[in-house]
Amino acid sequence: MERFGDVTLAKIRDSADLRKVLPSSLTGSETVIVKPNWFSPHPANYTDDHALGLLLGALDGKAIVIEGYTLEKHDGSMKFTVDGSDVNWKWVMENPDWGWVREEGRWEEIRRQDEWFLEEHGLRDLLREHEADYVNVTEEIWAGRTVDPGEVKERVEERYGPVGEEKLYGFLPEALKAHEGAPLVSLGKVKGIGGTFPSLTLKNLFGLIPDPLRSWWHGPGDARLGESIVDIARVYASYFRLHGVCEAFREATAMSPEGEVEVEWGRYDVVRDLGFASLGGNLMNLDAVTSAIMGVDPSKVSYLTQGEDAFGPYDRVQVERAKTASGEWIPKR
């Protein structure tokens, strides 16, 4: 185990190891909300049943697992047309209203594909085993079961200042508001070793924006992405006690132009058997230190630089320590 201020890095073999490094205020809580990273089924790119199982097994209380729909989670059969043309990210970039999914069974198809993802990867069985609830935020928000946006706006702006897009104030489900004050664990993955934009615990909260394809929230050239990540974090931090666990229990991703896995946004290698997690209650510090361990400069990560206005500066001293840490956690590339 190694500490960088309030960030802990530890080797994790099982739930008992994880429990030892989690605070008792989390492990002993009556209810814990858990946000895994279920963006896509690509190798090493999502929270698998092993990782989620380790966290659920370390908790005493009732777990509520939350995620949104994405068009990336599918078995290859899902295709949509709108007015006779294929829907792609460019179309959504210019048409952020998702009312069209209610037509011709499209919403039902997204539901079916989400269920396929849970069943295919053993996640539905895991939820049953731990008697964990699953709340899909897209489903709740599209159905109108949300907290009054005016209330959310007042709460968020009092604590963290205004968000850039007021639509975000309508993205808090009533089903979660019922557990106000509970800890919310962003269970992120170590993704993007050696790259320029790691996907860690703050970035993981971006999945709580309900749109199944979040191109509009990225903005042209990702110009809006950092702000969108920070702003949805403001909303949830106003109602819950955020905690981060960024795991590389079995696998992590490392960006490489010749990587073994090819996806729409590039290529990457799968780094196996790292067997560790970074943890902390300050997601800014956690992601900044983890970035440094990964060989990424946090001062060039938009959601960390922009997040300082809302959540305060990350710990530069610990980041410098992390930059010079040995390759025990992640081998130098």
N, C-alpha and C positions, 0 to 999 in steps of 0.2 A: 504494500500500500504506500502511496505517496500523496502528500497534500500540497496544494498550491493555493494558499490562503483558504478560502471556504470551498474550494473544489477538491474532491477526492478522486484519485485513480486507484483502482483495486483489481486484482485478479479475481475472477468470479467463476466458480465451477458449478455451483448449484444455488438453490434458493437460500440455504443457510448462510452461504458466503455473502450473498446480496443483502440479506437481512442485517448482518453485522455492521454494514456501512451505511444503511439507511437510518435516518433519525427516527426515534421512537414516536414522535408526533405524527409520523407518516405510517409506520408499520402498525401502530396501535390505534389508528383512526377508525371510527365506526364505519365510515364510507370513504372510499378513495376513487377518484375519477382518473382513468388512464387513457391517454391519447397515444396509440401506437402509430407507426408510420406504415400505412397501407395504401400507398399511392399506386403502386404497380406490382405485378408479379415477377418482375425481372430478377435474375439471380442476385442475392445479397442486397437487394434494393428495397426490402420491406421487412417489417417486424414479423419474424416467423413464430410458429407455435412454441418453439423452444425458448426464445427470448421472452415472449409474453408470459409463458408458463413460469419462468424463474421469478418474474416480478409478482405475479398473482400468488405464487406459493410463499412469497416473503411477507405477505400482508395478512393481518388478522381480520380486517373488516370486509364489508361488502364492496366489491369492485364494480364500477360502471365504466365500460369500455366505450369510447366515443370515436367516431370517424365520419367522414363525409363520402359521398359517392364520387368516383372519378371514372372518366371514360377510358382510363388506362387499365382498369381492373376488368378484364374480359377474357373470354375463351377463344377469341378470334372471330366470332360470328357477328359481333355488334357493329352495325353500320347504320348511319342515319342520313336521310336526305331531307332538305327543306326547300320547298318550291322547286323540286326536281333536281337540285344540286346537292352534292356531297357536303356535309358539314365538316369543316376542318378548323384548325386554330385561328386561321386568318379571318374566317367568317365570324367566329365568336369574338375575336378582338374588336370587331366593329358592331357586334350585336350582343351586348352583355345580358339582355333579358332572356331568361330561360323559360318563358311561358310556352314556347313551342314544344317542350317535352310532354306537355299534357295532351298533345294531339296524337292520334294514331298509335296509342300504346307505347310510346317511347319511354315514358316514366316507368312503366311496368318492366320494360326490357332492361333498364338500368338497375332496377331492383333485382331482377333475375341474375344479372351478371355479378352483382355484389354478393348475392347468396352463393353463386358458383365459387367465387374467390374464397369465401369463408369455409365452404365444404371442401374444396379442392386442396387447401393447404392445412387442413386439420384444425382450423381456428374455431369452427362452430362446436366441435367436440370439446375443445379446450374450454370454451366459455361455459358449456354445460358442466364439465368436470368441476370447475371452480364456482359454479352457481353465480357467474357474473352476468350482469345485464349488458345489453348492447344497444346503444342509442346512436342512430345515424342522424347526424345534424342536418344533412340535406333534407331528409324525409320530414323532420320536424319543422324546419323553416319553410319549405315549400308548402306544407300543409297549414301554415299560419299559426302554429303553436309556439309562439315566441313571446318573449318579454316585451313590454311596451317600449318602443325605441326611445321615447322621451325620457323614461326612467333611466335607461342604459346611458343615454347621452349625458344626463346630469351626473351620474356616478362616474363615468369615465373621465369627463372633462375636469371634474373636481380633483381627481386623483392623479391623472396622467396627462391632462391637456387634450385638446380636440384631435380627432382623427382626420385624415385627409379626405375621406369619402364617407359621408354621413350614412350611406346605405348600410355600413357595417354595424350601426347601432341596432339594426333589426335582425342580427344574426346570433342572438342568444336564445336557445330553446328553453321553454318553460320547464321541461323535464329536468334540466340541469339546474336552473335557478332554484328548484326545490331543495337543492343540496348546497346552497350558498355557504361559503366559508370552509367547505371541504377542501382537502388537498387535491390538486390536479397534477398528475405526473405526466410530463411530456416524455414519452419513451421513444427517444430518437435513435437513429443508427449512425455509426461512424461512416459517413459517405462523402467521398471527394478527396481522399488522401492525395496530397501533391497537386491538387487543382487550384482553382481561384475562388470557388464559391461552394464551401462545404454545406451539406444539408444536415443540421444538427438539431438541438432541441427547440430553439426559437423558430427555425424554419419549419419544423414539424407542425407547429401551431397554424401554419398557413393552410393546412388541410381542414381547418374548421370553417373556412370560407366555403359555403355550400355548393358553389358552382362546380359541376363535374369536370369541366375543362376551364382552368383559371387563367386563360390567356389574357383576358382583359385586365386582370389584377397584376399580371406581369408588366403590361404596358409594352410599347414598342422598344425593342432592344433591352428589355427588362428594366426600363427606367422607373416603373412604378413598383417593382417587386419588393425592394427593401422596405418602403413605406407600408405596403400591404401587410407584410409579415409583422412589422412592429405594431400596426394598428389593430390587427385581430388579437395580438397578444395583450394590448391595452384593455380590450373588452373583457377577456377572460381573467386577466390579473385583477380586474376591478371586483370580481365576484368570488374568486377562488385563490387558494394559496398555491402558487406555482412551485413545482419542483422538477428538476430534470435528471433523467438517467439516459446517458448516451452510450449505447452498447455496441461492442464488437465481440460478443460472446463466442460466436462461431465464425462470422464472416464480416468483412467490410469492403468498401469499394475504393479503388484507386484509379484516378483518371489517367488514361494513356491513349495516345492517338492510334496505337496498335493493339488496344486492349482486346481481351478474349470475348467480351460481351459488347454487341453493337445495339444501341438504342437510338431513338430519333435525335437526342440531344448530344450524341457523341459515342465514344467507346470507353470502356473501363475494364480493369482487371479485378478479379475477386481475390482479396487477401484473406487467407484462411488461418484459423487457429490462433487468433490473437488473445482471446479469452479474457477480456477485461471490459470494464465500464468506467466512465467518468460520471461523477454525480455532484449535485449541488442544488441549493435553494435559490441561487441567483443565476438566472439563465444567461445573463450577459457575461458574467465571469466564467460560467461553465463553458459556454460556446467559444469564448475568446481563448481560454486555456486549451481546450480541446483542439481548436484550430491550430494553435501553435505547435502542439504535439504532433499534429498531422502534417506539419510543414507548410501551413497556409498562414499568411500574414493577416491577422484580424482587422488591421487598419484599412484593409482593402475589401472587406466584406460589408456590403451596403447595409444589411440589417443590423450589424453591430455598430457601425458608425452612426446610423440614424436612430438606433435604439437608445443612444445616450441621452437624447433630449427627453425621452419619456422615463427611462429607468435609471439614469445616472451612468457615469463612466465605468467601464470595466477596469479591472485591476491591471494596470500596465506593468507593475513590478512582477506579479506572478506570471504574466504573459512572457516577460523576458526570461524568467527562470525556466518556463516551459520550453522556450525556443532552444535552450541549451541542454535540455534533459537528454539522457541517454536514449538509445533506441530500444530500451526495455519494453516500452508500450507499443510503439509502432516503428518497425525498422526503417532507417533512413533510406530514401529512394533516390 
